[in-house]
Amino acid sequence: MTILVVGATGKTGRPLVEQLLGKNYKVRVIVRSSHNLPAEVLENPNTTVIEASVLDLTDEEMAEHVMDCDAVVSCLGHVPNLKGIFGGPRKLCTDATRRLCNAIEKNRPPKPVKFILMNTVGVQNPDLGEKRAWFERGLLTLLRHTLPPQRDNETAAEHLHSTVGKENKHVEWCIVRPDSLIDAEVSQYDIKESPVTGLFTGRPTTRSNVAQFMTELIEDAELWSTWKFQMPVIMNSKSLS
């Protein structure tokens, strides 16, 4: 299979690319600078590197890069500093999701392409009527109006849920919602339909585990059937917390 990954130099994108290459998949990555990729990725014959800012690509270039891909994964996120949070592009995740899905649809692939979006547990699944405590709802409302990344994550998920939809002939999607992200090796993890913790009592989620779950979504047809058009929450197993 051929997989396109955007956000490949990030803390989750990098282990995802390494795991996919380890399974002998062909991996295309769109990165602003190839110098941010490890040598083992750059030197792998199954790696194709496209040096560009994903939002600067023309529609024709985007369609070319998603051509013949079995899956597209977005691990894009905002850098956690002042410039990353309040600077541009403020709609990085939303605009990339929209343009990638439009490119897939433009190509009219013979079978649906899997689109996996890494998001956050702070975004709710509208299909499930997920409820939070009143102070958490207030905090999320405040974040939505004061921190652009929160709004960006919400509108990226909303685009898949409402615009791409569940009847699309060319795109099937899954929105992966990790809890509090940490760096560690792959370990046991749990997948839930909805959050089981509060915003202040989240269970740590290893970035490599998020990458592992996304890899399994790509290669396991039964697992994909379970979670397509869903917003699963991933967290480390309770025994590891």
N, C-alpha and C positions, 0 to 999 in steps of 0.2 A: 504494500500500500504506500501511497504518497500522502504525507501530512504537511500542511503549512502551519507554522507557528509564528505568531507575532508576540512581541514581548519576550523573545528568546533569551535575552541577556539578563532578565530579571531573576530574582531569587527563586521563583517557581518555574519560570520558563526554561532556565538552564537545566535543572534536573529532568524536566520533561523531555527536552531534546536529547539528553544523554540516555534516558531510558528508552526512547523510541529508536535511537540509533543502535542501542544494545540489542534490540529485537530485530534488527536488520531492515527496518523501514527506511524508505527514502524520505528525507526531511528537508523541506524548504523553510528558510528563516528569513524574515524581513527585519533587518537591524540597521540602525543609523551608522554603526561602525563595527566592522568585523573584528577589530582589535579587542572588543569586549567579550569575544567568544573564546573558550579554552582551545588549546591546540588540538586536543583529541577530537573536538567537534569540527574544526576547520579542516583537519587532515583526513577526515572520514570520507571515503568516496561516495557515500550515500547522502552527503550534505550539499545542498545548494544554497549559497548565500546571496541574498539580494540586499545590497547596501542602499538604503533609502529610508526616509521618514514615511511611515505608512500612510499618513494623511496627505503627503505631497505627491503620491502616485496618481497618475491620470486614471480615468475609468478604464481605459483600454489596457493600461499596464496592470491594474488590479485584476482584471478579467484574465489576463495572461497568466498571472502568478497563481490564481486559484484553479486554473485549467487542469483537469484530470486528477485533482486532489480528492482523496476519499474522505478526508476530514480537515477541518480548519479549527485551530485552537487559538483563542486570544487570552494571553496572560498579561495583557497590558494593565498598567496601574500608574498612579501618580506617585512621584518620588516624595517621601515623607519629610520634606523641608519646606520653608516658606515659599520658595520659587515653585516647587512642585505642586504645592497645595493651592496657592493663589495665582500663580502665573498660568500662561497658556501652554498647550491647548486645554481649555477647561472641559471640553467635551471629548477628550481623547478616546475613552472606551466606547462612548455612544457613537461617535462618528466612524470609528474603525469598524465597529460591529455593523453599522448600517451599510458602509461601503463594501465590506467583505461579502455580506449577504446579497447585496445588489449585484456584485460581480458574479457570484455563484449562479444567481437566477438568470443573469444575462447569458451565461454559457449554456444554460438548459441541459445540465448533465443527465445522462440516461437513468441514473439512480440517485436518490437523495444524498447530499453531502452532509456529513455530521458536523455541526458547528457547536463547539464547546466554549463557553464563556466563563472565565474565572471571575467571580463576583465577591460578595461579602455576606455574612450572616445578618448584617444590618439592613439588608434589603428583603422585603417581605414577598411571599408568594401570594398573589391575589386570588389564586384558585382555592386556597385553603382557609382564608379568613384568619390568618395567624394573629394571635392576640399577644400583646405585651402589657406590662404594668403601666400605669398612667404616667409615671415619671420617665419610663423608657420611651414611651410614645412622644412625650414632650421633648426629650433629648434628641430623638431622631428628627423631629420637626425642626428643632433648632439647628442641627447639623445640616439638614437639607437646605436651609436658607443661608447658612454662614460658611459652610465648607463645600466648595465646588466638587471635590471627589465624591462625596456622598450623593449629591444630586446626579453626577455623571454615572455612578454605578446603578442608580435607580432607573435612569432613562435608558441605559444600555439594556437592562433586563426588560424594561417595558417595550423596547423595540422588538425584541425577540418574541415576547409574549403576545403583543397586540398587533404589530405590523407584519412580521413574518408569519406568526400564527401557527396553528397546529394542522392546517390543511395544505400547507405548502408542498408542491410537488418536487421541489428541488433542494430544500433545506429542512433538515431535522435538527433540533437544538436541545441542549442541556445547559442549565446554568448551575455551576458548582459554587456552593456557598461555604467557604471555610470559616471556622471560628477563629480564635486568636492565633495568628501565625507565628511559628517559631522555626528555627533552624535546627535540624537533627536528621539522623539517618531514617530510612524507611522502617516503619514499625506497624503494629496492628492499629487499625482505625475503625471507626463506626460510621455508617451512613444512615442518616435519618431523613424523614420526609420534611420535618420542620425543626426549628431550634428547640433544644431541650434545656437550655440554660438561659440566663438573663445576660444583658449586655455587660454587666459587671461581674458575672460569675461564669464566664465562658470557659470552655475546656480547650487547652492548647491543641493546635493543629500543625503538625509538621509539614513544611512546604513540600518535602519529598513525598509525603503521603498524598498530598493533593495531586502531584505529578503522577504518582502511581495509579490513583483512581482514574484520572483522565486517560492514562494509557490503557487501562482496562476497559473503559468506556469505548475506546476506539476499536479494540481488538475482540471484545466479547459481545457477540450479537445479542445474547440473552440479557446481559447486563444493560446494554443500550436500550433494548426493548422495555426494560423495567423503568429506566430513568429518562427516556427521551420526552421532551416537552414538560419536564419537571425541573425543580430547583432543589436538588438534594443538599443537605447540610453534612459536611464532613468534619470529624474531630477525632483526635487520638482516642484509643480505647480507654475506658475509665480506669482500668487497672494501671495505666501508664501515667495518669495525671498526677 
